Amino acid sequence: MSEPESLRCSSARNRGGVQRVEGKLRASVEKGDYYEAHQMYRTLFFRYMSQAKHAEARELMYNGALLFFSYNQQNSAADLSMLVLEVLEKSETKVEDEILENLAKLFSMMDQNSPERVAFVSRALKWSTGGSGKLGHPKLHQLLAVTLWKEQNYSESRYHFLHSSDGEGCAQMLVEYSASRGFRSEVDMFVAQAVLQFLCLKNKNSASVVFSTYTEKHPSIEKGPPFVQPLLNFIWFLLLAVDGGKLTVFTVLCEQYQPSLKRDPMYNEYLDRIGQVFFGVPPKQSPSYGGLLGNLLNSLMGSGEEDDGAEEAQEDSSPIELD
């Protein structure tokens, strides 16, 4: 027997062994022997890990977690979900879409208010970027954002959309967020903040997509440009200015629209950053981001910046509110 054939036969035997084990464990769970089944899963996990059977360990823990979730055994399911992450970390598994989708599915089934869910998502995001301290893989952020959107957790959904590349999904979520939780007078502010934050993160494409999609789909916004709301006109001109890269245009634009920009004290903070990123404006000599507002801005941009020094190399990937 050739070596490739031998490897295929070995893989098939391992898969058959995993299936037999899963059958016995499933029978225990179906009988209500949750504690015993959970302990057996853990025993098998450490056995497989000691034998470097990482793929088998991950598959067994993932399917076990789904099984426990289906019987509303949240604690056992969350524990096995964390073991899935442990396999990924220790085996140095490469990031693949299927794995990210599996992690997002586990996240979606966890109790929304459980501390385990917060720990799971933080650890999953860290693994998804190889522990580099960045804010997480864009695909995983997008999947998490969609789950949180379905749960109507708009604030955290927006955070994850900002760190994805899904400007269209972000805009559609913001339309729903604005319609269900905002005032009619604030329809322009929902998208303005998102555009400015995307630009701070150097994501010009998503900034443009979120603006065009939001203004097209929001029922309370008349078709433009130009728009009835001055703030929307400012954002439209700003996106054009970013494409042009002329500092004089950016400066005049910010001066002309100061009355609209004063509606939210964070706007000018964001624009200071945008001026540095896209128009070559030098950073202020004194710390420009102080106090609570500065903390929010630094949290938004922090670990997403690779070239801005050690202060921004944060490793905390937990969701935050940016309202």
N, C-alpha and C positions, 0 to 999 in steps of 0.2 A: 504493500500500500504506500502510495506517495505521501510526502509530507503535507501538501494541501488537503488531500483526502483524509489524512489522519486528524488534522486540525478540525475539519468539518464534522467528522464523526464524534470527536471529543466535545465539540460545541453542542452537537445535537444531544449527546448523553447528558451534558450539564443542564441543558434546557429541559429535558425530560425529568431530570431530578428535581429541578425547581418547581415544575408543574405538579409533581407528586406531593412535594412538601406543601405547596400552596393549597392543594386539595384538602389535605388533612387540617391545615390551619383554618381554612374557610369553614370546614365542618364544625370545628370548635367554636368559632364565632357564631355560627348559625344556631348552635345549641345554647348560646348565652354564656359560654365560658370565656368571657372577655379577658379576665386577668391572666389566666393560664395561656391563652393564645398570644397575648401581648408579650409575656415573658419568653415564650418560645420564639417569637419573631426576633427579640433582642438576642437570644442565645444564638440563633442562626446567623444573625448579622455579624456578631463577633467571630463566629466560626468562619464564615465566608471571607471576612476581612483578613483574618490570620492566614488564610490560604491564598490571598491576593485575588480572590474571585470578585472583583469590584463590580462588574456588570451584573452578575447574579445578585449580589447584595443590594445594589440600587434598585433593580427590578422588583425584588421581593419586598423591599421596604415601601416602594411606591405603591405597588398593588395592595399591600397590607394597609397602608394609610387610607387608600380609597375605600377599602372594605370597612374599616373602622368608622370612617366618615359616614358610610351608608347606613350604619347602625347607630349613628349619633354618639359614638364614643370619642368625644372630642380630645380628651387628654391623651389617649392611646394613639389616636390618629396624628396629633400634633407631634408626639414623641417620635413616631416613625418618620414623619416628614423631616424632622431635624436630622435623623439618621441618613436620609437621602442626601442632605447637604454635606454631611460628614463624609460620605463616600466620595462625592464630587470633589471635596477639598483634598482629601488624602490621596486620591488616585490621580489628581491633577488632570481631570477630564476636561477636554476641550469644549468650549461653548458651542452648542448646536441649537438650532431652532426648536427641535423636538424636546430637548431637555428644558429649555426656557418655557415652552408651553406646558410641560408637566409641572414645573415649579409654580407657574401661574395658576394651574388648576388646583393644586394643593392649597395655595393661598386663598382661592375663591371659596373653598369649602370650609375654611377655618372660621370659627366664631369671630364675628367682627370686633368684639370687645375684649378678646383674650390677649393677655400679654405675650403669649406664645406667637401670636400672629405678627406682632411688631418685631419680635426677635427673629422670626423666620424671614421676613421680608428684608430686614437689614442685612442678615447674613447671606441671603440669596443674591442681593445686589452686589455685595462685596465679592462673592465668588465669581459673579458674571463678568467682572473686570480683572480677574486674576489677583485680587487683593491689592491692586495698585493704588487705592485711595481715591479713585475717580468715583463718580456718583452712580455708576451702574450701567449695564448694557442698555442701549436705547430700545431694543426689542422687548426686553423684560419690562422696562418702564412703560412701554405702550400697552402691554398685556395687563399689567397691574392697573393702569389708568382706566382701561375699559371695564375691568371688574369693579373698581370703586365707583365708576360712573353708574353702572347698573344698580349699585347699592345706594345711589344718590348721595354718596360722600364726595360732593363736588370739590371741596377744598383740596383734599388729598389727591383726588383724580387729576386736578389741574397741575399739582406739583409734578406728578409722574409724566403727564403729557409734556410738560416743559422740558423734561430730560429725555424725551423720545424724539422721533422725527416725524410724528404724525400731526401735522398742523391742521389737516382737515378734521380729524377726529376731535382734536382739542376744540376747534371752533364749534362743532356740533354740540359738544358737551357744554360749552359756554353759553350757547343759545338756550339750552334747557335750563342751565343754572340761572341765567338772567331772568328767564320767564317765570321760574318757580320760586326764586328766592330774592330777586332784586326788585328795585323800584324802576318804574318806567323812565325816570330821569337819569338812571344810571346805566342804560343800555350801552352807551358809548364807553363807559369806564371799564366794563368787563373785558372788552377786547383791547382797549388801550394798554392796560396793565400787562396783558399776555404778550402783546407785540413788543413792548419795551423790554420785558424779561427775556423773551427769545433773542432779541438783539444783544442784550447784555451777555448772553451765552454764545454769541457769535453765530447764531443760527438764523441767518438772514432769510433763507428759503422758507422755513416754517413760519417765520414772522409774516411774510407776505401771504402765505397760504391761509393762515388763521385769520388774517384781516379780510381777505377777499371772500372767504367762505362765510365768515360770521356776518359781514355786512350784506351779503347776498341772501342769507337764509333767515336772518332775524326778522320776525314779523313786524317789529316796531321801528325798523329802519327803512326809510324811503331810499329807493335806488339812487346810487351815486357812483362815482364822484361827479360834481361836488355834493357834499352832504349837508343836511340841515344843521347837524351838530358840529360846531367848530372843532371839537376835540378829534372827531373822525377825520376832518379835513387836515388837521395837523398830522395825524398818523399817516395819512395818505401821502402828504408832502414829505414827511420824514423818510418813508420807504423809498421814495424817488431820490431824495438827497443822499441816502446811504448808497444807492447805486451810482450816483454821480461822484460822490466822494469829495465835494467841495466844501471846505470849512466855512467860507463866507455864507453860503446858502444855509448851512446848518445853524449858524449863529443867528442870522436874521430870522429864520423860522422860529427858533426858540424864543427870541425876543418878542416877536409879533403875537405869539400865542400864549404869553405868560398868564393872562386872565384864565384861560382854560387849564393851564398846567398847575395853577394854584389850587385846583380842586382836590388834588391829592399830593401831600408833601413828598411822597416818594418819587413823583415823576421827574423832578429835577435831579434827584440822586441817580436815577437810572440814566438820564440824559448825560450826566457827567461821565458816566462809564461808557456810554455809546460814543461820546465825543472822543474818548481815548482809543476805543477799539476801531472805529471806522474813519475818524477824521484826524488822527494824529495829535489830538490835544494832550499836552503833557499832564501827568497826574498832579494834583495840588500838593504843595509842599507839606501842609499840615494834613493830618488824617481827615479825609473828607466824609468818611462814613462813621459817625459817632453815635453812641447811644442805641436806642431800640431800633431806629430806622437803619442804622449801619449794620446791626446784627442781622436784620432781615436780608439786606442786600448781600452781605458776605455769605450768609447761609445759602442764598440762591446761587451765587457764582462760585463759592469756595472751591470744592474739589473738582469742579468741572474745568478749571484752568490749570493747564500743565506748566505754563511758562510764567506764572506770576509769583513764584517764590514759595518758600516753605510755609508761610502763614496760611496759604490757601490750599495746602495739601492735606485737607481734612479727610478722615476716614469714616466719619459718621454718615451713613447712607439712609438713615431713618427718615420717613416722610415728615415734612414740616408744613405748617400753614403759612401761606404768603399773602394772606388778606391784609 
